[in-house]
Amino acid sequence: MTNYDDIDFSSLDAFADDEVVTHSPVRDVRLPSGKVLALITLDNGRDHTRPNTLGPATLKELGETLAGLKARAAAGEIQAVGITGKQYILAAGADLSDVSRLPSKDAAKLIAQLGHKVLGSLSELGVPSFAFVNGLALGGGVEIALNSTYRTVDASAAAIALPEVFLGLIPGWGGAYLLPNLIGIENALEVVISNPLKQNRTLKPRQAYELGMFDAIFTPANFLEESLLWADGVLGGSVKVVRKNEPGKVERLTKWPIAIKVARNMLESRIGTVPRSPYLALELLEKAKSGTKAEGFAREDEALSELIVGDQFAASMYAFDLVQKRAKRPVGAPDKSLAKKVTKVGIIGAGLMASQFALLFVRKLQVPVLITDLDQARVDKGLAYIHEEIGKLEAKGRLDGDAANRLRALIHGTTDKSEYADCDFVIEAVFEEVGVKQQVFAEIEPIIAPDAILATNTSSLSVEEIGAKLAHPERLVGFHFFNPVAVMPLIEIVKTPTTDEQSLATAFVVARGLGKNAVLTADAPGFVVNRLLAKVMGEAARAVYEGTPLLTVEKAFAPLGLPMTPFQLIDLVGWKVAAHVQDTMAHAFPDRFFASENFHELAELPQVVEKDKSGKVTGWSKAAQKVLKTDKKPVSEDEILRRVQEGLAQEIKIMLDEGVVPEVQDIDLCLILGAGWPFIDGGATPYLDRSGASERVFGGTFHTPPVRGIGA
């Protein structure tokens, strides 16, 4: 096995030049028993907006600190070592900007080995080590705790997670071996694989404690003091640490292989076989059931170095940068000082979408929200839905009784449109037809204030045409949500040729207040997400019309790595909606988009496709088979994939040339946030460059150089 003490890590010094070093100062704490605990406090000297991270220089300093403490322990000067973090934060894991700059697989392996050498030494000090997780702990932060002998957690810590699989990596500093041997295979699969694939879900401290990741949980008021007293009890034997989730022989022999098999089947069903990191993580977890820690660490070294130099990690870092930076500073957004202050929101409509809007606006903006509809029965139904959803939040403990009552009091429904008079921001959520939207705006424009903002949630219609009959079309913006409204993080903000700066600025400020990421788009058919998804769905519909079997079509799209196959997606959004979107796009661009009469026929059926328990499409329903029209000229999976790749490359190039969005990065940001396009692709354009589609279509690439891994 690897002897980390024999490895020369000096070549990593070149990557530490601009590292924000997290230092590891030590102070001795004399416990009530008289024993001395040497306490390390990780601190990069910045405030909470720049978490502690673990780059090469940080790891080397921490390694030197721990080596010094090991010598002190051998001399009998200290009886324990503790490690904690600056206020609110232990560590947010490896410094990914450093990792992404590593020039070779050998260098990538060195960073994996350095992490193992340093963090692994927490269990080799000659005295017990205690991790006092006082705040945010992600990736390497969690692995600091896992490598320690004992662990406590602050009940108010912001998040606990091993998010590496989300970023195309694996927990590479002990997590893949130590965690399953601490909390059992099923719990480890949840933390290492399932949660990252659920939009990077994190754990609350109580959840992590109940899984067995921590030995004790304490309130924030006296977290460190209580942790130190608890540690003293452990050292003295008065506190017994019982780990109920540690796997025994029976679990290793029976439950472990079954859990791995179930997880593999789940992965293949949900994400296909294109993503590399979930499957490598699964292999590491499978092998962790036996063998030594040294063997487990060596396997992590190999897996992590392989992934670091691959295309999927490079694409993930590109996507991560878009979501963490670009999404927070939308390109083209006017100065927020131009925005109108929103003190009351009006929503035209009281159907399901309108009610979802109302709930989101009232929860996030905490201002009065008005909903209206054609008759009181519809209004009452909408109000009942909103009150029911608030009740669910209260029952789950996400709202206390007072907060829930305040929200209920802020929601008002009526058929009296005169109550829009004091609304600052009014959004329509009515039937997707230009005339209907024009009519409802015509009814309320004379009522609202001269500077009130109007917004339309249209998914594909022309915003300019919707506002064509307004006296003041400059106040109208597109404000396109994605379903489900509470969950999807994107809003496409659509600017028409007449939209003024105040309206646009207000829309961006409102979007931020709703907790959403906004991207500016021109008023073009389908905007960004629906235009490109229509291309995907249209190519699927074309292949079916040609007579290609349904499952062949579904399989053809697998290399894209999308969260849903085309017909899963169509079945989710609804066949009538899909038919409408395809018609809209084919009408706008008849030479590039395919609209199928099949969609309209299928939309009339109660069930179109058969699915298994996991939601995977297994075939057409009997009724669908009767109405499908085909050309009896089926095409191959390769041909379908080539068409969709080249169709997307062509459409994106046209959108950029026409200025639908400011830059190519905005296309990818929209697809990642609005369509769930996987991080491992980096959105669509890095994937299209790597697949050769960009070169085939326009003789170039969207990115120069293309977004590729070190090993490419």
N, C-alpha and C positions, 0 to 999 in steps of 0.2 A: 504493500500500500504506500501511498505518497507520504514522504516525510517532508512536511512543509518547512521545517527548519533548514533543509538543505537547498531550498530554492532561492535564487537571486531575483529579488523583486525590483532592483534598481532601475530597470528600463521603464517602469511605470512612473518614475519621477517626472518625465516629460509631460504627463497628462495632468499634473497637479499644479501647473503654473498659475492658472486662473481659478483654481478650486476655492470655494468658500469653505474654509477648513472648520470642521466641528472639533473644538478642543475638548480635552478630557481632564480637567483639573480634579484633584483629589483632596478631601478633608477627612480627618479621622473623627469618628463619632463614638463616644464612650456610651455604651448601652447601660441600662439600669443594673444589669448583672455584673458590670465591670468589664465585660468583654469589649474589644475595640473593633468596629466595623469601618473599613476604609470606603468612603462614599465617592464615587465618580459622578460628576454632573456634566453630561454632554451639553455643549453650548457653542454655537457658531457666532455669538456676539450680535446677531441680528434680532429683530422683533419677530412676533409670531407669523408674520407674512412670509418669512423665509425660513422654513423648517430646517432643523438639523438634517444633514445628509451625510452619506458615508462614501466619500471619494478616496483615492489612493493615499493622499497625505493624511486624511482623517484616520484611516485604518492603521497607518504606520504609527501615528502618534498614540492611538489607543493601544496598539500592540506593545509599544514601549512602556506605556503606563501600566498595563497588566503584567508585563514581565517584571517591572519593579515591585509590584504588589505581591507577585509570587515569591520573590526573594524575601520580602518582609514577612510573609506568612511562614516561610521556612525558618526564619529567625525568631518566630514566636511573637512578633510585634503586633500582629493583627490576627483576629480570629474569624473574620469574614470580610467579604468584599460586596459592596452594593453598587448598582449603576442606575441612574435616573437621568432625567433630561431637564432642560430649561423649562420655564413656565409653559404649561399646556402641551408640550411636545417632547416625546422621547426621540424619535427619528423617523423620517419619511423614506427610509431605505437608501439604496445606492444613489449616487449622483448620476442620473441617467445621461446628462449632457456629456459627462466624462466617458461613460460607457460607450456611447454612440460614436465617440471619436477614436476608439481603439482601432489600430491599423491592420490587425491580423488575428487569426484564430489563436496563435501562441500568446499574444498580448491579452486576448479575451480570457484565455485559460488562466493566465497569471492573476487577473483581477478576481476570478472565482477562487483561486487557491489562496490569495491574500485574505479574502473574506473568511474563508474556512480557518486559516491559521489564527487570525486575530479573534474572531468570535468564538471559535472552538476552544480557545484557551480559557474562556470563562468557566469551563468545567474542569480545568486542569491546574487550578491555583494552589491546591493543597489545603484549601479551606473552602467552605460553602460560599457560593456566589448567589446574590439576590438581585433580581431585576425589579425595580419599583417603577412600573409603567405609569407615569404621571399624566400622560396625554397622548396625542396622536402617535400611533405606531403602525407603520406600513412596511411591508417587505422586510428589509434588513433590520428595521426597528423591532419587528416581531421576532426575528431570528436572534437578536441580542437576548431577548427574554427566553427563547427556546433553548439557547445554549447555556443559560444560567441554571443553577441547581434548583432555585425556587423563584416564584414570580407572584407579584401582587399587581393590582390594577386600580386606577382611580375610576370611580363610578361615573365621572363626568368626562372621561377621555373622548375626544371627538370621533375617533374611528380606530378600529383594529382590523387589519386585513393583510393578506398575502395576495396582492393584485397582479403578480408577475404575468400570469397566463393571459390576462387582458392585454398586456403589452407585448405579447409574443415571446415571453421568457418563461423561466420556471423559478421557484424559490431555490436559489442556488447557494445559500450560505447556511445550509443545515435544515431548512424548513421542510423539504420533501422527505427527509429521513426522520427527523426528530418529531415532527407533528403527529404523523400516524402512530408512532410508538408512544406518544403521550396521551392522545385522545381517541384512538381507535380509527380504523380505516374509513368508516362511514362518515364520521365527523370531519376527518381530514379531507375527504373528497369534496365535501361541501365547501370548506374554507379555501382549498387550493384550486379547485376546478369550477365547481358550480357557481359560487359567488362571483368570481371574475367574469364568467360568461353571462351573468345576469346584470349587464350594464355596470360591471365593476362594483357590485354590492359590497358594503362593508359591514362589520359587526359592531354592535354597541357593546360596551364593556361587560354588561350583565350577560349578554348572549355568549361572549367569549369565555366568561367565567363558567357558565353553565355547561359549555362544551368541554371544559376541563383544561383550557389553555392557561388558566391562572389558578393559583392555590388559594388566593384570598382577594376580596374586593372591599375597598374602603371608600368612605365619602370624601369629597374634595376638601372639605374644611380643614381636616387634619390628616391628609393622606400620608404624607411622609412620616409624621410622628407615629401614626398608627402602624405603618409598615415597619418602622424600626422596632417598635415594641413587639410586633408579631415575629420579626426576625429573631429578636432576643429570646422569645419563647421557643422558637424552633431550635435555636442553638442550645438552649438549656434543657430541651426535652419536654417542656410543659405544653407545647403545641405540637400535636401530631398531624402531619400532612398525609391525608388520604386521597388518593387519585382514583376515583371510581370508574373513570373511562379508559384507564390504561388497558391495552389489549392483553388478554391471556392466551394460553396455548390453544384453547378451543376456538377463539376468534381467529387466530392466525391460520388454523387448519381448515376452518369451514366458512366463516363469514367473510374473511378477507378475499379469497378468490371469487366468491359469488358477487361481492360488492364491486370488484374490479370489472367483472364481466358485464354487470348491469350498467356501470358507468360507461363502459366502452360502447355498448349498444345505444345508450342515451346520446353520447357524443355523435355517433354516426348518423343517428336519426335527426338530431337538432342542427348540427353544424357541418355535416359531411366529413370528408377526410382531408380537406385542403389545409386547415390550420395545423401547424406543426406542434406548437407548444402544449396544447391540452393533452395530446397523445404522449409526448415525452414526459410530461408531469405524471400521467397515468402510469407509465412504465416505471418511473421512480417510486411512486407510491406502492405499486405492486411488489417491487423488489425490497421495499423497506420492511417487509414482514419478517425477514430473516437476515442474517449476516451482521457484520460489525458496523459501528459508526464510521470507521475509517473507510470501509468499502462504500457505504452510502454517500459519504462526502466525495469520494473519487468519482462516483457515477454522476453526482451533481456537477463536478468540474467539467466533465466531458459534455454533458447536456447543455450547460449554460454557455460554454464556449462555442458549441455548434450553433446555438440560436443567435448569439450576439452578432455573428458575422453574416447571418442570413438576410434575405430580402424582407421577410415578414417583420423582423425587428426594426429594420430601417424604415419600412412603411409605417409601422406602429409609432415610431418616434415622430415621424412627419405628422401623423394624425394627432398624436398627443399634443404636439406643439400648436396645431390648429385649434384644438379644443381648449387648451389651457391659456393661450395667448390671443390668437386672432379673434376667437369668439367673444372674448371679453372687451375687445376694442374694435367694434365693427367698422370696417372700411366704408367710407362714404356717409357715415352718420354725422348730421350737423352737431354743432356745439350744444350740449345739453342745457346751457343757459337760455337757449331760445325756446325751450319747451314750455307749453302751457301747464300750469299746475292743475292736476286732476283731483277734484274733490267729490265728484259724483260720476258714476258710469251708467250709461243706458245701453240695454241690449234689446234689439228688435227681434222678437221671437221668444218662444218659451218651450221649444222642443228639446230633445236630448242634448244636441250640440249647444244650444243657447243656455241650457241649464248648467252644462259643464263650464261654459264661460263664466256664468254668474258665480258659481262656486269658487272658481279660481280667482276671479277679480276680488271678491269679498274677502277671501282668505289672505291673499297676498297684499292687496292695497289697503284693506281695512277702511274702505269708504262706502257710502251708500250705493247700492246697486239696484237699478230698476229693470224689470223685465215686462214686456207687453206682448200681447198676441191678439188674434181676431176675436176671441171670446173668453169669458172668465174661466170656463172649464179647462181650457188649455193652459191658462195662466196658473190656475190652482194645481194642475198636474205638475207643472214645472216647479212651483214652490214646494210641493210635497216631495219631489225628488231631491231638491236642494236641502231641505230640512232633514230628510232621511240620511243623506250623505254626511251632513254635519253630525248627526247622531252617531253614525258609524265611527267617525273620527273621535268623538267623545268616548265611545265605548272602548276603543283601542287605546285610550289614554293619550292620544295625540293632541287633544284639546281638553282643558278643564271645563267645568260647568259654566263658569262665568264667561270664558272666552266663547264657548259654543252659543250661549244666549246672546252675546254681543253680535256675533255673526248673523244669527237669525233675525235680530232686530234691524240689521243693516240691509237686509234683502226685502224688496217690496215689489209686488206684482199688480198690474192693473191693465185695463183696456183703454184707459184715458191717456192718450198720447200727449196731452198738455203738460204732463209731468216730466217730459223731456226738457222743459224750458231751462232748468238749471243744471243740466248735465254738461260736463266738459268734454267727455269722450263717449261717442255712441258707435256701437258696432252692430252690424246686421248679421243674423244667422238664419236666413230664410232660404226658400227653395232656390236651387242653383240654376236660375234662369234670369237673363239680363232684365227682361221687362218687369219681373217681380221685384227685383232689387231696386230698379229705378223708381218703381211705384212707392215702395216703403220709404225711400229717401225723400221723394217728392212730398210725402205727407208730413214728414217731421222737420224738413229744412226750414219752413217758415216759423216753426215753434222754437227751435234751439237758438242759443246765443250766437251772435255774428262770428265769434272766434272759437266756437265749439268744433271739435275734430270729429269727422265722420270716417269710419273704417268699415271695409268689407272683408269678409272671411272667404271670399270666392277662392276656389282651388284651381281654376283654369280659365275663367272668363276674363275679358278685358276690363281692367279697372277703369280705364279712361272711358270706355263705352258705358259702364255702369253710372259714371258721373256725368255723362253727356248732357243730361237735362237739369243738372243742378245750377242754381244761380251762382254758387261759389264752388266750382269744381276743385279749386286750389286747396280746399280743406279736406279732400278725400285721399285716403291712403289704403293700399291693400294691407291686410293684417292676417296672413294665412297661418292658422294653427294646423297641427297634425294630431291625428287621433291615436290613442286616447289623449285628450287635452291635458290632463293633470300630469301625464308621464312624459310625453315627447318634448324634448328640450328646445326645439326649433320653432321660430316664427319667421316666415319670409315677409319682409316689409317691402311693399311694392310702391315704387314712385312713378307717377304718370308725368307726362311733359308739363302739366300745370301744377302739380303738388308743390305747395310752398314749404319753406324751411321750418316754420313753426309746427306745421302739421307733422312733418317728417321727424323733427326732433322729439315731439311729444310721443310719437309712436315708439321710438327707440327707448325713451325713458320709461314708458309704460311697460314695454316688453321686459326691460331689466327689472322693473318692480315686480313683475309676475314670476321672476326667477327663470326667465327664458333667455336663450341666445338668439339674437336677431341678425339676419343677413339681408343686406340691401339688394333688391333685384329690380330690373326694369320691367315695364308692363308688357311682357311677352307671353304668348300662350303657354299655359302650364307652369310658368315661372321657371324654377329650376328642378325641384324634386319630381313633381308630377310629369313634367316634360320628359325626363329621363326614364322614370318608371314606366311611362307610356311606351317608350321605345322598347323596354324590356318585355312588357306585357304584349305589345304588338307583335314582336318577333315570335313569342310563344304562341299567340293566336294564329299567326301566319303558318307556322309549322303544323299546327293541328288542322288547319283548313286544307293543307296539302296532303293530309292523310297520315301524318306521323303519329305513332301511338303516344298516348298521354304520358306514360312513364318515361319514354325515351326523351320527350321534350323536357320533362322535369330534370332528368339526369344531365341533360346537355348544359344546364345552367350552373351545375355544381362548382366548376372552377372559379366562378365569380365570388363564391363564398358568402353570398347574401344570406341574411337570417331566415328568409323564407324562399321557397321555390315559387315560380311565377303563379301557379294556380292556387297555392296556399295563400299568397298575397291577394289575388283577385277574390278568392272566397272570403277573405277577411274584410276587405273594403266594400265588398258587395258587387254583384255582377251588373246591377243597373248603374252604379257609380262608375265601374270600370268601362262599361259601354259608353257612358256619357263622356268620360275623359278621352277615350280612343276616338270618338266621333269629333270632339273638339280639336284634337291634335291633327287628325286626318283632314279635317276641313281647313285648318290653318296651313298645313304642309302636306298636301296630298301626295307629293312625290316621295316623301320620306317616312310617312307613318301609315300603318295598316289598321284599318277598322273592319271588324268582322261582323257580318250579320249573325254569326253564331252567338255572339255575346248577347244580342237582343233576344234571341230565341231562348237562350239558357237563363237569362235574367227573369223569365216568367215562371221558372220552375221552383218548387219548394226546396229541392236539393239538387245540386249540380254534380258534386264530386263525392266519392266515398273516401273516408279517412280512417286510419287506425287510431288506437288509444292515444298515441303521442301527437296526433294532429297531422301526420304525414299522409299525403294524398296517395291513395291506392288504386284509383280508377274512376271512370265516369259512373254516375248513377244510371240506372236503367232508363229513366226518363230522358236523361241527357243523350244517351246513345241513340235514342229514336229521333231526336231533332237535329243532331250534328250533321252539317253538310261538309263533305270533304272532296278533295280533288284526286284522290287515289294516287298521288305522286309523293310518297314520303321522302323525307330527307334524313341525313345522318346526324348524330350528336355533334360531330366535328363541324358540319356545315352550319348547324343552328348556332353553335358557339361563335364561329367566325362571323356570322351575320350580326349577332348582338354586339360583339366586340367592335366591329367596324362601324355599326350603326351608332353606338355610343360615342366612339371617337369622332365620327363625322358631326354628330349633333353638338357635342361639347365644343368642337372647334368653331362651328357656326355661332354658337351662343357667345363665345369669347369675342369673335370678330364683330358681332352685333352689339357688344357691350351689355349683355343681359346682366352680368355681374362684373364688378371691377376687375377681378383677377381669377386665375384658375384655382387658386386656393379656396375661393369662396364656393366654387362648384363642389369641391371635395368636402368642405365643411357642411354644406347643405345635405349632401348625401349621407355623411356620417351621422349627423344629428337628426335628420328628418326621415331617413330611409334605413337606418341601422347598418349602413355599409360598413363592413368590418375594418377595424383598426389594422389588421394584418395586411389589408390591401392598400391602406392609406387613403381610402376613398377610391374613386374610379380612375382618376387620371394616372397615378403611378402604376396601377395595375395595367392599364391600356398601353402605357409606354413599355412595361416589361414584357407584355404578351406580343409586342410587335404590331399591334393594331394601329397605333398612332403613325408609325412609319408607313404602313401599308396604305393608310387613308390620305395623309397629307405630307408624307415624306419627311417628317420630323418627329419631335417629341414635345409633350406638354411641359416637361421639366428638363432643364439643362444644368448639370448632368441629370440623367434619370435617377429616381429614388431607388437605390439598390443597396444590397448589403456589401460588407467588406469583401466577402468571399466570391462576389459575382465576377 
